[in-house]
Structures are given as structure tokens and as C-alpha cells.
Amino acid sequence: MDTPASLIARLRNEHDHDAWNVFVDLYAPMLLRWCRRRGLSDQDAADCIQDILTLLVGRMREFEYDPNRSFRGWLKTVATNRLHDFFTRRQRIIDAEALASSSLETDNEVDVFDEQEYRDYVIGRALQMIETDFDDKTCDIFRELMLHHQSAEEVAEQFGVSRNAVYLAKSRVLRRLRERLDRLIDWPTER
């Protein structure tokens, strides 16, 4: 699952606010979590992410997308370098060995941007984005059925609805989730 090449291409235009909004919605929470893992406070992490995003606006103009390489790997390299600059600016002592080892990871070994973690994150993020499209009961039914793995009968009884209503809620949310995910990511061709 990769960042869509079409989104990457649109990010070359710093005035394409829709593309940048999608990018920020998708990656800012992940960058925040990554910064927190490196020991930054919420405020410092927010400042560092702002630095990263500001840097990316300029870098994306010249960025040449190579579909054989990982965009997230490149993004992690940019973020790692900006984080190093951030720590240097703040005159904090960092573990140089840990930073060096995280900088030397290959695209396939990127810890925070690990493929399964990224998939789970993107699906969770897409689900958050679409929840406002449904009433609370529909979202709760979907969560109980799909995320908490309850049977349709259990969910129907819990919410006082028919099994058919449970399946309809699941179908509606999954359809919207797929639509949102198709705009956020490029799926492997075997899908």
C-alpha cells in the first residue's frame, strides 16, 4: 500500500490546498506519533512537524517520484534529518547511535512506517474521517461487528435492531471506507 502517485504529483504545486490537506490528514498524526517516540513533548512535536511540513513544501517542487522506491522511506529520511536539526537547535543531547541506526534503516525496515502498521493506521484514520458521515449508532454497530468481532446476532441484540440492519450498517460503512481509502492510497495491483 503506497501513497498515491497522483497525490505525490499534486504536492509539487504548493498552492494545491486540497492535496496538501489530504497529505496532512494522512501523515501529520503519524509524524506526531513518530516524534513522540523520539521523546518530544506534544508542543515540541507540533513544532517539529510544522518544520517538516514547511520543508516538504519546498522539497516537493523538485521531488522526482520513483515508483520502485518508497515515498514513506524518503519522508522518514526528511523527518529524521529535520528532527536531528530540531534537537540540535534546542541543544538537547540525543543518543547519536540510535539516530544513526534509525537513519540507516532500509525502506523495508522503516520502523514507524512499517507496512502493517501503516495499513492499520491508514484504515483507522480513514474510519475516523468518515465517521461524521454516519449517525453514532451506525458507527457503533460497525465497530462492534468489525473491530470487536462480535457476531451479527450479538450486535443486533445489543442495539435492538435486526440482523439485516446490522449487515446494512456494515455495508454502508465499508462502502464509504473503501471510497475514502481509494483516495488516500494506491492499492497493489492484485486487489
C-alpha positions as CSV (number, residue, x, y, z in Angstrom):
1,M,0.0,0.0,0.0
2,D,1.7,3.2,-1.2
3,T,1.0,6.9,-1.1
4,P,-0.8,7.6,-4.4
5,A,1.5,8.8,-7.2
6,S,-1.2,11.2,-8.2
7,L,-1.2,12.8,-4.7
8,I,2.6,13.0,-4.8
9,A,2.5,14.7,-8.2
10,R,-0.1,17.2,-6.9
11,L,2.1,18.1,-3.9
12,R,4.6,19.6,-6.3
13,N,2.2,22.5,-6.5
14,E,2.3,24.3,-3.2
15,H,-1.0,26.0,-4.0
16,D,-2.9,22.8,-4.3
17,H,-4.5,23.1,-0.9
18,D,-6.7,20.0,-1.4
19,A,-3.7,17.8,-2.0
20,W,-1.8,19.3,1.0
21,N,-4.9,18.9,3.2
22,V,-5.1,15.2,2.3
23,F,-1.4,14.8,2.9
24,V,-1.6,16.5,6.3
25,D,-4.7,14.5,7.3
26,L,-2.8,11.3,6.4
27,Y,0.7,11.9,7.6
28,A,0.6,14.6,10.4
29,P,-0.8,12.2,13.0
30,M,1.8,9.6,12.0
31,L,4.6,12.1,12.2
32,L,3.3,13.3,15.6
33,R,3.4,9.7,16.9
34,W,6.9,9.3,15.5
35,C,8.2,12.5,17.2
36,R,6.7,11.4,20.5
37,R,8.5,8.1,20.2
38,R,11.7,10.1,19.9
39,G,10.9,11.7,23.2
40,L,9.5,15.1,22.2
41,S,6.8,16.8,24.2
42,D,3.5,17.5,22.4
43,Q,4.4,21.1,21.9
44,D,7.9,20.3,20.6
45,A,6.5,17.5,18.4
46,A,4.0,20.0,16.9
47,D,6.8,22.5,16.2
48,C,8.9,19.8,14.6
49,I,6.0,18.6,12.4
50,Q,5.5,22.2,11.3
51,D,9.2,22.4,10.4
52,I,8.9,19.1,8.5
53,L,5.8,20.2,6.6
54,T,7.3,23.6,5.8
55,L,10.4,21.9,4.5
56,L,8.3,19.5,2.4
57,V,6.5,22.3,0.6
58,G,9.8,23.4,-0.8
59,R,11.3,19.9,-1.4
60,M,8.2,18.6,-3.2
61,R,8.7,21.1,-6.0
62,E,11.8,19.2,-7.1
63,F,10.9,15.8,-5.8
64,E,11.1,13.1,-8.5
65,Y,8.9,10.1,-7.6
66,D,10.4,6.8,-8.4
67,P,7.7,4.0,-8.1
68,N,10.4,1.5,-7.4
69,R,11.3,3.3,-4.1
70,S,9.3,4.1,-1.0
71,F,7.9,7.5,-0.6
72,R,7.5,6.8,3.1
73,G,11.1,5.9,3.3
74,W,12.1,9.2,1.7
75,L,9.7,11.0,4.0
76,K,11.2,9.3,7.0
77,T,14.7,10.4,5.9
78,V,13.5,14.0,5.6
79,A,11.8,13.8,9.0
80,T,14.8,12.2,10.6
81,N,17.1,14.9,9.3
82,R,14.6,17.7,10.4
83,L,14.3,16.0,13.8
84,H,18.1,16.0,14.1
85,D,18.2,19.7,13.3
86,F,15.4,20.3,15.8
87,F,17.3,18.6,18.6
88,T,20.5,20.5,17.6
89,R,18.6,23.8,17.6
90,R,17.2,23.0,21.0
91,Q,20.7,21.9,22.2
92,R,19.4,18.7,23.5
93,I,21.6,15.7,24.0
94,I,20.5,12.8,21.8
95,D,21.7,9.3,21.5
96,A,23.7,9.6,18.3
97,E,23.9,5.8,17.9
98,A,20.1,5.4,18.0
99,L,19.7,8.3,15.5
100,A,22.4,6.8,13.2
101,S,20.8,3.4,13.3
102,S,17.3,4.8,12.5
103,S,18.8,6.8,9.6
104,L,20.5,3.6,8.2
105,E,17.3,1.5,8.0
106,T,16.3,0.5,4.6
107,D,13.0,1.3,3.1
108,N,11.8,-2.2,4.0
109,E,12.8,-1.8,7.6
110,V,11.4,1.6,8.5
111,D,10.1,1.1,12.0
112,V,7.4,3.8,12.3
113,F,6.4,3.4,8.7
114,D,6.3,-0.4,8.9
115,E,3.9,-1.7,6.2
116,Q,1.4,-3.4,8.5
117,E,1.4,-0.5,11.0
118,Y,0.9,1.9,8.1
119,R,-2.0,-0.1,6.8
120,D,-3.6,-0.3,10.2
121,Y,-3.0,3.4,10.7
122,V,-4.4,4.4,7.3
123,I,-7.5,2.3,7.7
124,G,-8.1,3.7,11.3
125,R,-7.5,7.2,10.0
126,A,-9.9,6.8,7.1
127,L,-12.5,5.4,9.5
128,Q,-12.1,8.5,11.7
129,M,-12.6,10.7,8.6
130,I,-15.9,9.0,7.6
131,E,-17.5,8.7,11.0
132,T,-19.1,12.1,10.7
133,D,-21.0,10.8,7.6
134,F,-23.0,8.4,9.8
135,D,-25.0,8.5,13.0
136,D,-23.4,7.3,16.2
137,K,-25.5,4.1,16.3
138,T,-24.3,3.0,12.8
139,C,-20.7,3.6,13.7
140,D,-21.1,1.7,17.0
141,I,-22.7,-1.2,15.2
142,F,-19.8,-1.3,12.6
143,R,-17.2,-1.1,15.4
144,E,-18.8,-4.0,17.4
145,L,-19.1,-6.2,14.4
146,M,-15.9,-5.5,12.5
147,L,-13.4,-4.3,15.2
148,H,-14.6,-6.2,18.2
149,H,-15.5,-9.3,16.2
150,Q,-19.0,-9.8,17.7
151,S,-21.5,-11.8,15.7
152,A,-24.3,-10.1,13.9
153,E,-26.7,-11.7,16.3
154,E,-24.9,-10.3,19.3
155,V,-24.7,-6.8,17.8
156,A,-28.4,-6.9,16.7
157,E,-29.4,-7.8,20.3
158,Q,-27.1,-5.3,21.9
159,F,-28.5,-2.4,19.7
160,G,-32.1,-3.6,19.5
161,V,-32.1,-3.9,15.7
162,S,-32.5,-6.7,13.2
163,R,-29.6,-8.7,11.8
164,N,-30.4,-7.2,8.4
165,A,-29.9,-3.7,9.9
166,V,-26.5,-4.8,11.2
167,Y,-25.5,-6.0,7.8
168,L,-26.8,-2.9,6.1
169,A,-24.8,-0.7,8.6
170,K,-21.7,-2.8,7.9
171,S,-22.2,-2.5,4.1
172,R,-22.8,1.3,4.2
173,V,-19.7,2.0,6.3
174,L,-17.5,-0.4,4.4
175,R,-18.5,1.1,1.0
176,R,-17.7,4.7,2.3
177,L,-14.4,3.4,3.9
178,R,-13.3,1.9,0.6
179,E,-14.1,5.1,-1.2
180,R,-12.0,7.1,1.3
181,L,-9.2,4.6,1.2
182,D,-9.1,4.7,-2.6
183,R,-8.5,8.4,-2.4
184,L,-5.8,8.0,0.3
185,I,-3.7,5.2,-1.0
186,D,-2.6,3.2,-4.1
187,W,-3.6,-0.4,-3.7
188,P,-1.4,-3.2,-5.0
189,T,-2.5,-4.3,-8.5
190,E,-3.7,-7.7,-7.3
191,R,-6.5,-6.1,-5.3
